[in-house]
Amino acid sequence: MMKNVKINLFAIIILLALMALPVSAAKKRVAILDFKAENTSNTYARAVRNLFEVALHKTGTVDILERNQIETILREQGFSMTGCTDESCAVQIGKLLSADMVVMGNLNKLGQYAITVKFVDVGKGAIMFAESEQAQNDNALKSAVDRLANNVAEKIRESSLPEGQRNMLRRRIGLSFRGDYAQPAGDFSDVVKPGYSGGLFGEYMVWGSGKSGILGVAGATYLSHDEDTDASEPKELSLYCGWGGAGYRYAFSERFALQLNVLGGYGQTKVTGGDVNITSNDSGLMGDLEFRYIFYKGLYVSLHGSYMRIFYTGGDYSGYLGGLGVGANF
């Protein structure tokens, strides 16, 4: 019966996650104008512009209008890419091309190369964001352009998210408390009864891009089982364990997120009862899947399931945890 409970818990988490999946948003149409050359040749500026177009295309974040298509449309309207140097001109061109964003670029050489791009939002008529990279010499230009394109792609992914999801990525520090029902497995399933567990966990997002984030996770768990016996003084198994590891979070929407944690730990196990008092210090592992609902700013409730294993000398303890939690991200 408990096996079915465990399977159902994970099935519920996966089902809720699938229900929360949003419909993918259409990619933005982007027109990249000629880059302006300062203290260098127009040939270099055109080459860097073309390198940036290819690198940005490889990120898969936007639909890029082909240069020939841009030139044809602008020529028919009496416009030129080269003469466009301010936001108002970029907005005009963007409207003619039915583009969502227009990119104005600049290549400057003062000892080393500086590549700058500005993304103009055609609808808002203002610069959406700007990024720059530097290259020490000609040979380093392509690597600098690739870094620039990846940085821009990350900004575009973030800008396409609802405000709630952007906040989820910006809130890097988190703290949560859990309460669990603990079901022993393996050899211990016939030795101790199901018990209860409590946990306190902290997290820090070390990297976030688009809807995803990589986190450092640390915390502590207390778990208690009674001996599976009808004796008048049954023994009690108590486990205190500290954990540390990594987590991966995916934000389905501004309200729903799924997080997977893989943790290593070190714990102290005590068996007490009657004239028995045994203490053991051992290492362990935990795999954890958590489904979160953010109900107010960074506050959330969670439904989670975990598998825990403690490596004893005489035989490993393994168990399944399932329960609810509350937490906050700051």
C-alpha positions in Angstrom: 0.0 0.0 0.0 2.8 2.4 0.9 4.5 1.7 -2.4 1.3 2.9 -4.1 1.3 6.1 -2.0 4.9 6.8 -3.0 4.2 6.3 -6.7 1.0 8.4 -6.5 2.9 11.3 -4.8 5.4 11.5 -7.7 2.6 11.1 -10.2 0.7 14.1 -8.7 3.9 16.3 -8.9 4.5 15.4 -12.5 0.9 15.9 -13.5 0.7 19.3 -11.8 3.9 20.4 -13.6 2.5 19.3 -17.0 -0.7 21.2 -16.3 1.3 24.3 -15.6 3.2 24.3 -18.9 2.5 27.5 -20.8 2.1 27.8 -24.6 5.4 28.8 -26.1 5.5 32.5 -27.1 6.3 33.4 -30.7 9.9 34.5 -31.3 10.5 38.3 -31.8 11.4 39.5 -35.3 14.8 41.3 -35.2 16.4 43.5 -37.9 20.2 44.1 -37.5 21.4 47.3 -39.1 24.9 48.0 -40.4 27.4 48.6 -37.6 29.0 52.0 -37.3 32.8 52.0 -37.6 34.9 54.3 -35.4 38.7 54.4 -35.7 38.5 51.3 -37.9 37.4 50.3 -41.4 33.8 49.8 -42.6 34.9 46.4 -43.8 35.6 45.3 -40.3 32.4 46.8 -39.0 30.4 44.9 -41.7 32.2 41.6 -40.9 31.5 42.0 -37.2 27.8 42.7 -37.9 27.6 39.5 -40.0 29.4 37.5 -37.3 26.9 38.8 -34.7 23.9 37.9 -36.9 25.1 34.3 -37.2 26.0 34.0 -33.5 22.6 35.4 -32.4 20.8 33.1 -34.9 22.5 30.1 -33.3 21.0 30.9 -29.9 17.5 30.3 -31.3 16.0 33.1 -29.3 14.8 35.4 -32.2 13.8 35.3 -35.9 16.4 37.5 -37.8 15.4 39.2 -41.0 17.9 38.5 -43.8 20.1 41.4 -44.8 19.1 41.2 -48.4 15.5 41.4 -47.5 16.1 44.4 -45.3 18.0 46.2 -48.0 15.3 45.5 -50.6 12.5 46.8 -48.4 14.4 49.9 -47.3 15.5 50.7 -50.9 11.9 50.6 -52.0 11.1 53.1 -49.3 14.1 55.3 -49.8 15.8 54.4 -46.6 19.4 53.2 -45.9 20.7 51.1 -43.0 24.0 52.9 -42.9 22.5 56.4 -42.2 20.4 55.3 -39.2 22.1 56.3 -36.0 19.4 57.1 -33.5 16.3 55.4 -31.9 13.7 57.4 -33.8 15.3 56.3 -37.1 15.5 52.7 -35.9 11.8 52.8 -34.9 10.9 54.0 -38.4 12.8 51.3 -40.1 11.4 48.7 -37.7 7.9 49.6 -38.6 8.6 49.4 -42.3 10.1 45.9 -41.8 7.3 44.8 -39.4 10.1 44.0 -36.9 9.7 43.9 -33.1 13.3 45.0 -32.4 16.0 46.8 -34.3 19.7 46.4 -33.5 22.1 49.3 -33.9 25.8 48.3 -33.5 29.1 50.0 -33.2 32.7 48.8 -33.6 35.3 51.1 -32.1 39.1 50.6 -31.9 41.1 52.4 -29.3 44.0 50.1 -28.5 41.6 47.2 -28.5 38.2 46.6 -30.1 34.9 47.5 -28.4 31.7 46.1 -29.8 28.4 47.7 -28.6 24.9 46.7 -29.6 21.6 48.5 -28.7 18.3 46.7 -29.0 15.5 49.2 -29.8 11.9 48.1 -29.0 9.9 49.3 -32.0 6.5 49.2 -30.2 7.8 51.3 -27.2 10.1 53.5 -29.3 13.0 53.2 -26.8 16.1 51.2 -26.2 15.2 47.9 -24.6 18.8 47.1 -23.5 22.4 47.5 -24.5 25.4 45.2 -24.3 29.1 45.4 -25.1 32.2 43.2 -25.3 35.9 43.8 -25.9 38.5 42.1 -28.0 42.2 42.5 -27.7 43.0 42.1 -31.4 41.6 40.9 -34.7 41.9 37.2 -33.8 39.8 37.7 -30.7 36.9 39.4 -32.5 34.9 36.2 -33.2 35.1 35.0 -29.6 34.0 38.5 -28.4 31.0 38.4 -30.8 30.0 35.0 -29.6 30.0 36.1 -25.9 28.0 39.2 -26.9 25.4 37.2 -28.7 25.0 34.8 -25.7 24.6 37.7 -23.3 22.0 39.3 -25.5 20.1 36.0 -25.9 19.9 35.7 -22.1 18.5 39.3 -21.9 15.9 38.5 -24.6 14.8 35.3 -22.8 14.4 37.2 -19.6 12.5 40.1 -21.2 10.0 37.7 -22.8 9.0 36.3 -19.4 6.1 37.6 -17.3 7.2 39.9 -14.5 6.5 37.1 -12.0 8.9 34.7 -13.7 11.6 37.4 -13.9 11.2 38.0 -10.2 11.6 34.3 -9.6 15.0 34.5 -11.3 16.0 37.6 -9.5 15.2 36.2 -6.0 18.4 34.4 -5.4 18.2 33.5 -1.7 15.5 31.1 -0.3 14.6 29.4 2.9 12.0 26.7 3.4 10.6 24.4 6.1 9.2 20.9 5.4 7.1 18.3 7.1 7.2 14.8 5.8 5.8 11.3 6.2 8.7 8.9 6.2 8.3 5.3 4.8 11.3 3.0 5.4 12.4 0.8 2.6 14.7 -2.2 2.0 15.8 -4.2 5.1 14.5 -1.5 7.4 10.9 -1.8 6.2 10.5 -4.9 8.5 12.4 -3.4 11.4 10.9 0.1 12.0 7.5 1.7 11.6 6.8 4.6 9.2 7.6 7.9 10.9 7.8 11.6 10.5 10.4 14.0 9.4 11.1 17.7 9.5 13.6 19.7 7.5 15.0 23.2 7.1 16.7 24.1 3.8 18.4 27.2 2.3 19.2 27.8 -1.3 21.2 30.3 -3.4 20.8 30.7 -7.1 24.2 30.8 -8.7 23.0 31.0 -12.3 19.7 31.8 -14.0 18.7 32.1 -17.6 15.3 32.4 -19.1 13.0 30.1 -17.0 15.8 28.0 -15.5 18.2 28.3 -12.7 21.1 26.4 -11.0 21.2 26.6 -7.2 23.4 25.7 -4.3 21.3 23.9 -1.6 22.0 23.2 2.0 19.9 22.1 5.0 19.2 19.7 7.8 16.7 16.9 8.4 15.4 15.2 11.5 13.7 11.8 11.1 12.3 9.5 13.7 11.1 5.8 13.5 9.7 3.5 16.3 10.7 -0.1 16.3 8.2 -2.3 14.6 7.3 -4.4 17.6 4.6 -4.8 20.3 7.2 -4.7 23.1 6.3 -2.4 26.1 9.5 -0.4 25.6 10.1 -0.3 21.8 13.4 1.1 20.5 13.5 4.4 18.6 15.7 5.3 15.7 16.4 9.0 15.4 18.4 10.5 12.5 19.9 13.9 12.3 21.5 14.7 8.9 23.0 17.8 7.3 22.8 18.1 3.5 24.6 20.1 0.8 24.4 19.9 -3.0 22.9 21.4 -6.1 19.4 22.0 -7.4 17.8 22.8 -10.8 14.7 24.9 -11.0 12.4 25.4 -13.9 9.7 28.1 -13.8 6.6 27.0 -15.8 4.9 30.3 -15.2 4.9 33.2 -12.7 3.1 30.9 -10.2 4.4 27.4 -10.7 7.9 26.0 -10.6 9.6 22.5 -10.4 12.9 22.0 -8.6 15.1 18.9 -8.5 17.8 18.7 -5.8 20.6 16.2 -5.5 22.3 16.3 -2.1 25.1 14.6 -0.2 25.1 14.6 3.6 26.5 13.4 6.9 24.3 12.2 9.7 24.2 10.9 13.2 21.9 8.0 13.9 20.8 7.1 17.5 19.0 3.9 18.6 17.6 4.3 22.1 15.1 2.4 24.2 15.4 0.1 27.3 19.0 -0.5 28.0 20.1 0.3 24.4 21.9 3.5 23.5 23.8 3.2 20.1 25.2 6.1 18.1 26.5 5.9 14.5 27.9 8.6 12.2 27.5 7.9 8.5 27.3 9.6 5.1 24.2 9.7 2.9 22.6 10.8 -0.3 19.2 12.4 -1.1 17.3 12.9 -4.3 14.4 15.4 -4.1 11.7 16.5 -6.5 9.6 19.6 -5.4 6.6 21.3 -7.0 6.1 24.9 -5.9 3.1 27.3 -6.0 4.1 30.9 -5.5 1.0 32.6 -3.9 2.4 36.0 -3.0 5.7 37.6 -4.2 8.4 35.2 -3.1 6.2 33.2 -0.7 5.3 29.6 -1.7 3.9 26.3 -0.7 5.4 23.1 -2.0 4.5 19.4 -2.6 7.6 17.2 -2.7 8.9 13.6 -2.7 12.4 12.5 -1.7 14.5 9.3 -1.6 17.1 9.1 1.2 19.9 6.6 1.7 22.3 6.4 4.7 25.3 4.2 4.3 25.7 2.1 7.4 28.4 -0.5 7.9 26.1 -3.3 8.6 23.4 -2.4 6.0 22.1 0.8 4.4 19.0 2.6 5.6 16.8 3.8 2.7 13.5 5.6 2.9 11.0 7.6 1.0 9.8 11.0 2.2 6.7 12.8 1.0 5.0 15.9 2.3 4.4 19.6 2.3 6.5 22.7 2.8 6.4 26.5 3.0 9.2 28.8 2.0 10.2 32.2 0.8 12.7 33.6 -1.8 14.3 37.0 -1.3 
